[in-house]
């Protein structure tokens, strides 16, 4: 059999675990998995992982392209070993709330993406009659908020609106779960603890319970976005026990950063929901390990640097969002290896399960018939995070100066090593 190429490593992360293997590729897809002795281009001490799938990325183009854009966001993704992203329906203008806006988004992305890109639709009070058409047009599901997201063109749904949206279309709904009744106005302050107090765990706990109840009543698939409150795990456990179609994600910053260590005025740490205490992060790790949390994604949400209020350090006025698309893999691996988890665990959380969440049948695994999307990863090498080395539009990061384990040496997309030219495709739900 003639293969286009064969990569082999002593550490290939396969669906059944890590082992030596040779991965044979034909026409951009994995044809067979052979023993290591089969031969091929040897990766030496590097591991071979499937390309990561990040289902929670705010590209912001068009409309707020000065915050981020398809070219720079996907270049950062490729540098971080992410080969597929699903773009959120905000904070672009127009938001992706009807077919016309989806077409505007696709035109903005066409020919500019370094990795494969799909799109979420948005559910807001005024577009419920647009949801079915938008779903047929290929969005992977619908993002909604239960509290104000901070941009006027994307208002939240109240509980009645959520149930109306669920009745309007049979689709996956992904929910920013914070209950507005439990949120408080943050005081003007440089102290992180003042901001944290304005978004208590109760806001998430109550909202997660609302989402679980909606899944119970409607039978629709529901997904909790960026879970930060470990107290809400009990609601997820009940949903799992009752076999409800509810899943959840968390993010690297909730697993690796702690409120106790956020300096005053360091608004690069601000996100919503917020980074909480270290013991809360420990509990999130347990929820991830036992399957109550399904996956880890970035919630890459950059903005223009001045919106972070670097001069005043005022947490109440700063935009909330952390840009980490390029750093998610080494951030997670650094913490996971210290806690005794394996590369196979990280791949399951950051590649396999996100792909399964959105129904990408050829992504997220090194397996026969899957796209030849690979990360050549040196797990024992270290590097220091230097903002100027980041590819997203604005080099603002809470990880600056940290020493991380794990270096992405190469990223491959459908059998081609990425080398700087846009090679990504635009994806649609249920398309091969």
C-alpha positions as CSV (number, residue, x, y, z in Angstrom):
1,X,0.0,0.0,0.0
2,X,1.4,3.4,-0.9
3,X,0.9,6.1,1.8
4,X,1.3,9.8,1.3
5,X,3.4,9.8,4.5
6,X,3.8,7.9,7.8
7,X,4.6,9.5,11.2
8,X,5.8,7.4,14.0
9,X,6.5,8.0,17.7
10,X,7.0,6.1,20.9
11,X,4.2,8.2,22.3
12,X,1.2,8.2,20.0
13,X,-2.0,9.2,21.9
14,X,-4.7,6.9,20.6
15,X,-8.3,6.5,21.8
16,X,-7.3,3.6,23.9
17,X,-4.3,5.3,25.4
18,X,-0.7,6.1,24.7
19,X,1.6,3.6,22.9
20,X,4.3,3.3,20.2
21,X,2.7,3.4,16.7
22,X,3.1,4.4,13.1
23,X,0.3,6.5,11.7
24,X,-0.3,6.2,7.9
25,X,-2.0,8.9,6.0
26,X,-3.6,8.9,2.6
27,X,-5.5,11.9,1.0
28,X,-5.5,13.9,4.2
29,X,-7.0,11.2,6.4
30,X,-5.6,8.5,8.6
31,X,-5.6,5.2,6.7
32,X,-4.2,2.7,9.2
33,X,-2.4,2.6,12.5
34,X,0.5,0.2,12.4
35,X,3.1,-0.9,14.9
36,X,6.0,1.4,15.6
37,X,8.3,-1.0,13.8
38,X,6.4,-0.4,10.6
39,X,8.5,2.7,10.0
40,X,8.0,6.2,8.8
41,X,9.3,9.7,9.8
42,X,10.4,9.2,13.4
43,X,9.4,12.1,15.8
44,X,12.2,11.2,18.2
45,X,11.3,12.2,21.8
46,X,8.1,14.1,20.7
47,X,4.6,12.7,21.2
48,X,2.0,12.6,18.5
49,X,-1.4,14.0,19.6
50,X,-4.6,14.6,17.6
51,X,-5.2,18.2,16.8
52,X,-7.2,19.9,19.6
53,X,-10.8,21.0,19.1
54,X,-11.7,24.3,20.8
55,X,-15.5,24.8,20.7
56,X,-15.5,28.1,22.6
57,X,-13.6,30.9,20.7
58,X,-14.6,34.5,20.3
59,X,-13.0,35.7,17.0
60,X,-15.0,39.0,17.1
61,X,-14.8,39.5,13.3
62,X,-16.5,41.4,11.6
63,X,-17.5,44.5,13.6
64,X,-15.0,44.3,16.4
65,X,-12.0,43.1,14.3
66,X,-9.8,45.6,16.3
67,X,-10.3,43.1,19.2
68,X,-9.4,40.0,17.2
69,X,-9.8,38.5,13.8
70,X,-9.9,35.2,11.8
71,X,-6.3,35.5,10.5
72,X,-4.6,36.2,13.9
73,X,-6.9,34.0,16.0
74,X,-6.5,30.9,13.9
75,X,-2.7,31.6,13.6
76,X,-2.6,31.5,17.4
77,X,-4.7,28.3,17.3
78,X,-2.3,26.6,15.0
79,X,0.7,27.6,17.1
80,X,-1.0,26.1,20.1
81,X,-1.9,22.7,18.4
82,X,-5.6,23.6,17.9
83,X,-6.7,22.5,14.5
84,X,-10.5,23.2,14.8
85,X,-12.3,26.1,16.4
86,X,-16.0,26.8,16.7
87,X,-16.6,30.6,16.7
88,X,-19.1,32.1,19.1
89,X,-21.9,34.3,17.7
90,X,-20.8,37.4,19.7
91,X,-18.9,39.8,20.0
92,X,-19.0,40.3,16.2
93,X,-21.3,42.8,14.7
94,X,-23.7,41.7,13.4
95,X,-24.0,38.8,15.8
96,X,-24.7,35.4,14.2
97,X,-28.4,35.4,14.9
98,X,-29.8,34.9,11.4
99,X,-28.8,33.3,8.1
100,X,-27.8,36.7,6.7
101,X,-25.4,37.4,9.6
102,X,-24.0,33.9,9.2
103,X,-23.2,34.6,5.6
104,X,-21.5,37.8,6.6
105,X,-19.4,35.9,9.1
106,X,-18.5,33.3,6.5
107,X,-17.4,35.9,4.0
108,X,-15.2,37.5,6.6
109,X,-13.5,34.2,7.4
110,X,-13.2,32.8,3.8
111,X,-9.6,32.3,2.8
112,X,-8.2,33.8,6.1
113,X,-8.2,30.8,8.4
114,X,-5.2,28.8,9.3
115,X,-7.3,26.0,10.9
116,X,-10.8,24.7,10.3
117,X,-13.5,26.9,11.6
118,X,-17.2,26.3,12.3
119,X,-19.8,28.6,13.8
120,X,-22.3,28.7,16.6
121,X,-25.6,30.5,16.2
122,X,-27.1,32.8,18.8
123,X,-30.4,32.7,20.6
124,X,-31.8,36.1,21.7
125,X,-35.3,37.2,22.5
126,X,-36.0,38.7,19.1
127,X,-34.8,35.8,16.8
128,X,-36.7,32.7,17.9
129,X,-38.4,32.5,14.5
130,X,-34.9,32.5,12.8
131,X,-33.4,29.6,14.7
132,X,-34.7,26.7,12.5
133,X,-33.4,28.4,9.3
134,X,-30.0,29.2,11.0
135,X,-29.7,25.5,12.1
136,X,-30.4,24.3,8.6
137,X,-27.7,26.7,7.4
138,X,-25.1,24.7,9.3
139,X,-24.5,26.2,12.7
140,X,-23.5,23.7,15.3
141,X,-26.1,24.8,17.9
142,X,-27.1,28.0,19.7
143,X,-25.4,30.1,22.3
144,X,-27.5,32.0,24.8
145,X,-27.0,34.0,28.0
146,X,-29.1,34.0,31.1
147,X,-27.5,37.3,32.2
148,X,-26.3,40.4,30.4
149,X,-23.2,39.7,28.3
150,X,-22.2,43.3,28.2
151,X,-22.9,43.9,24.5
152,X,-26.3,45.5,23.6
153,X,-26.8,43.5,20.3
154,X,-26.9,40.2,22.2
155,X,-29.5,40.4,25.0
156,X,-30.0,37.5,27.4
157,X,-32.9,35.1,27.6
158,X,-35.1,34.9,30.7
159,X,-36.3,31.4,31.8
160,X,-39.5,31.8,29.6
161,X,-37.4,32.9,26.7
162,X,-35.1,29.9,27.1
163,X,-38.0,27.5,27.1
164,X,-39.4,29.2,24.0
165,X,-36.1,28.9,22.2
166,X,-35.9,25.2,23.1
167,X,-39.4,24.7,21.7
168,X,-38.4,26.5,18.4
169,X,-35.7,24.2,17.2
170,X,-34.3,20.7,18.1
171,X,-30.6,21.6,18.5
172,X,-27.8,21.8,21.0
173,X,-28.0,24.8,23.3
174,X,-24.8,26.1,25.0
175,X,-25.5,28.4,27.9
176,X,-23.7,31.1,29.8
177,X,-25.1,30.1,33.1
178,X,-25.1,33.0,35.6
179,X,-28.4,34.0,37.3
180,X,-28.8,37.8,37.1
181,X,-30.7,37.8,40.4
182,X,-27.6,36.7,42.3
183,X,-25.2,39.1,40.6
184,X,-24.2,42.3,42.3
185,X,-22.8,45.6,40.9
186,X,-19.1,45.5,41.3
187,X,-17.6,48.6,43.1
188,X,-15.0,50.7,41.4
189,X,-11.9,48.9,42.8
190,X,-8.5,47.6,42.0
191,X,-9.1,44.8,44.4
192,X,-9.9,41.4,42.8
193,X,-11.8,40.3,45.8
194,X,-14.3,43.1,45.3
195,X,-15.0,41.9,41.8
196,X,-15.1,38.3,42.8
197,X,-17.8,39.1,45.4
198,X,-20.0,40.7,42.8
199,X,-20.2,37.3,40.9
200,X,-20.8,34.8,43.7
201,X,-20.9,31.0,43.2
202,X,-24.7,31.2,43.8
203,X,-25.2,32.9,40.5
204,X,-23.7,29.9,38.7
205,X,-25.3,27.4,41.0
206,X,-28.8,28.8,40.4
207,X,-28.4,29.1,36.7
208,X,-27.0,25.6,36.3
209,X,-30.1,24.3,38.1
210,X,-32.2,26.3,35.7
211,X,-30.5,24.7,32.7
212,X,-30.8,21.2,34.2
213,X,-34.6,21.9,34.8
214,X,-34.9,23.1,31.2
215,X,-33.3,19.9,29.9
216,X,-35.6,17.8,32.1
217,X,-38.7,19.6,30.8
218,X,-37.8,19.9,27.1
219,X,-35.6,16.8,26.4
220,X,-33.2,19.1,24.5
221,X,-29.4,18.8,24.7
222,X,-28.0,21.5,27.0
223,X,-24.4,22.3,27.6
224,X,-23.0,24.5,30.4
225,X,-20.3,26.9,29.2
226,X,-17.1,27.7,31.2
227,X,-18.1,26.3,34.6
228,X,-16.2,28.0,37.4
229,X,-18.3,27.2,40.5
230,X,-17.5,23.7,41.8
231,X,-20.7,23.9,43.9
232,X,-22.7,23.4,40.7
233,X,-21.2,20.0,40.3
234,X,-24.0,18.6,42.5
235,X,-26.6,19.7,40.0
236,X,-24.6,18.1,37.2
237,X,-24.3,14.9,39.2
238,X,-28.1,14.8,39.6
239,X,-28.5,15.4,35.9
240,X,-26.1,12.5,35.1
241,X,-27.9,10.2,37.5
242,X,-31.2,11.0,35.9
243,X,-29.7,10.5,32.4
244,X,-30.6,14.0,31.3
245,X,-28.9,15.4,28.1
246,X,-26.7,17.9,30.0
247,X,-22.9,18.3,29.5
248,X,-20.4,20.9,30.8
249,X,-17.1,22.4,30.1
250,X,-14.5,24.3,32.0
251,X,-11.4,26.3,31.0
252,X,-7.7,26.2,31.7
253,X,-7.8,29.5,33.7
254,X,-10.4,28.0,36.2
255,X,-8.2,24.9,36.7
256,X,-4.8,26.6,37.0
257,X,-5.3,30.1,38.4
258,X,-6.5,31.1,41.8
259,X,-8.2,34.1,43.2
260,X,-5.8,34.3,46.1
261,X,-2.9,34.9,43.7
262,X,-4.5,37.6,41.5
263,X,-2.7,40.9,42.1
264,X,-4.6,44.1,42.7
265,X,-5.2,45.9,39.4
266,X,-4.2,42.9,37.3
267,X,-7.2,43.1,35.1
268,X,-5.8,40.6,32.6
269,X,-7.2,38.0,35.0
270,X,-10.8,39.3,34.7
271,X,-13.3,37.0,33.2
272,X,-17.0,36.1,33.7
273,X,-17.7,33.9,35.5
274,X,-14.6,34.7,37.6
275,X,-11.5,32.8,38.6
276,X,-12.3,31.5,42.1
277,X,-10.3,30.1,45.0
278,X,-7.7,27.4,44.9
279,X,-9.9,24.8,46.7
280,X,-12.6,25.5,44.1
281,X,-10.1,24.7,41.4
282,X,-9.2,21.5,43.1
283,X,-12.9,20.4,43.1
284,X,-13.2,21.3,39.4
285,X,-10.2,18.9,38.7
286,X,-12.1,16.2,40.6
287,X,-15.2,16.9,38.5
288,X,-13.2,16.7,35.3
289,X,-11.6,13.4,36.4
290,X,-14.9,11.7,37.3
291,X,-16.6,12.9,34.1
292,X,-19.1,15.4,35.5
293,X,-17.2,18.0,33.4
294,X,-16.8,16.7,29.9
295,X,-14.2,18.9,28.3
296,X,-11.8,21.8,28.6
297,X,-11.9,24.7,26.1
298,X,-10.4,28.2,26.0
299,X,-13.2,30.7,26.0
300,X,-10.7,32.8,24.1
301,X,-12.2,36.2,24.5
302,X,-9.8,39.1,23.7
303,X,-10.4,42.8,23.4
304,X,-8.4,45.9,22.7
305,X,-5.8,46.5,25.4
306,X,-7.3,49.8,26.6
307,X,-10.6,48.0,27.4
308,X,-8.7,46.1,30.1
309,X,-8.2,49.4,31.9
310,X,-4.5,48.9,32.4
311,X,-3.9,52.4,33.7
312,X,-6.6,52.4,36.4
313,X,-6.6,48.6,37.1
314,X,-10.4,49.0,37.8
315,X,-11.9,45.5,37.7
316,X,-15.4,46.9,37.5
317,X,-14.7,48.8,34.3
318,X,-12.4,46.3,32.6
319,X,-13.6,44.0,29.8
320,X,-14.0,40.4,31.1
321,X,-12.2,37.9,29.0
322,X,-9.0,35.8,28.8
323,X,-7.1,35.2,25.6
324,X,-5.4,31.8,25.8
325,X,-6.0,30.0,22.5
326,X,-2.3,29.5,21.9
327,X,-1.4,28.5,25.4
328,X,-4.2,26.1,26.4
329,X,-2.3,22.9,25.7
330,X,0.9,23.7,27.7
331,X,-1.1,25.4,30.5
332,X,-3.2,22.3,30.9
333,X,-0.4,19.8,30.5
334,X,1.8,21.7,33.1
335,X,-1.0,21.4,35.7
336,X,-2.2,17.9,34.6
337,X,1.2,16.2,34.9
338,X,1.8,17.7,38.3
339,X,-1.5,16.2,39.4
340,X,-0.7,12.8,38.0
341,X,-2.8,12.9,34.8
342,X,-1.6,11.7,31.5
343,X,-1.4,13.1,28.0
344,X,-4.3,10.7,27.1
345,X,-6.4,12.5,29.7
346,X,-5.6,15.9,28.3
347,X,-6.3,14.7,24.7
348,X,-9.7,13.3,25.9
349,X,-10.6,16.6,27.5
350,X,-9.3,18.9,24.8
351,X,-9.8,17.0,21.5
352,X,-12.0,13.9,21.7
353,X,-14.8,15.2,23.9
354,X,-15.2,18.7,22.3
355,X,-15.4,17.0,18.9
356,X,-18.0,14.7,20.2
357,X,-20.0,17.5,21.7
358,X,-20.5,19.2,18.4
359,X,-20.7,16.1,16.2
360,X,-17.4,16.4,14.4
361,X,-17.1,12.8,13.3
362,X,-13.6,13.1,11.8
363,X,-11.9,15.2,14.4
364,X,-10.4,14.8,17.8
365,X,-8.8,11.3,17.5
366,X,-5.9,9.5,15.9
367,X,-8.0,6.7,14.4
368,X,-8.7,5.2,11.0
369,X,-10.9,7.4,8.8
370,X,-10.3,10.5,10.8
371,X,-8.7,13.7,9.5
372,X,-4.9,13.7,9.7
373,X,-4.9,16.6,12.2
374,X,-1.9,16.2,14.4
375,X,0.2,18.0,17.0
376,X,3.8,17.1,17.4
377,X,4.3,17.9,21.1
378,X,7.4,17.8,23.2
379,X,5.9,17.2,26.7
380,X,9.2,17.4,28.7
381,X,10.4,20.7,27.2
382,X,9.7,24.0,29.0
383,X,9.4,27.6,27.9
384,X,8.6,30.9,29.5
385,X,5.5,32.7,28.3
386,X,6.5,35.9,26.5
387,X,3.5,38.0,25.3
388,X,5.4,39.2,22.2
389,X,5.5,35.5,21.0
390,X,1.7,35.2,21.0
391,X,-0.1,35.4,17.7
392,X,-3.5,36.7,18.7
393,X,-4.0,40.3,17.9
394,X,-3.2,41.8,21.4
395,X,-0.5,40.1,23.5
396,X,-2.4,40.4,26.9
397,X,-2.3,37.3,29.0
398,X,-2.4,36.4,32.7
399,X,0.2,33.7,32.0
400,X,3.0,36.2,31.2
401,X,6.3,35.1,32.7
402,X,5.1,31.6,33.7
403,X,7.3,28.6,32.9
404,X,5.2,25.9,31.2
405,X,5.8,22.3,30.2
406,X,5.1,21.2,26.7
407,X,6.2,22.7,23.4
408,X,4.2,22.5,20.1
409,X,6.8,21.6,17.5
410,X,4.5,21.1,14.5
411,X,0.8,21.3,13.7
412,X,-0.7,19.3,10.8
413,X,-4.1,19.9,9.3
414,X,-5.6,17.2,7.0
415,X,-2.2,15.8,6.2
416,X,-0.4,19.1,5.6
417,X,2.1,20.6,8.0
418,X,1.0,24.2,8.7
419,X,3.6,26.7,7.7
420,X,2.1,30.1,7.8
421,X,-0.4,30.1,4.9
422,X,-4.1,29.9,5.5
423,X,-5.2,26.3,5.0
424,X,-8.3,26.0,7.0
425,X,-11.8,25.2,5.8
426,X,-15.2,26.5,6.9
427,X,-17.2,23.7,8.6
428,X,-20.9,23.1,8.8
429,X,-22.8,20.9,11.1
430,X,-23.3,17.3,9.7
431,X,-21.0,18.0,6.7
432,X,-18.2,15.5,6.1
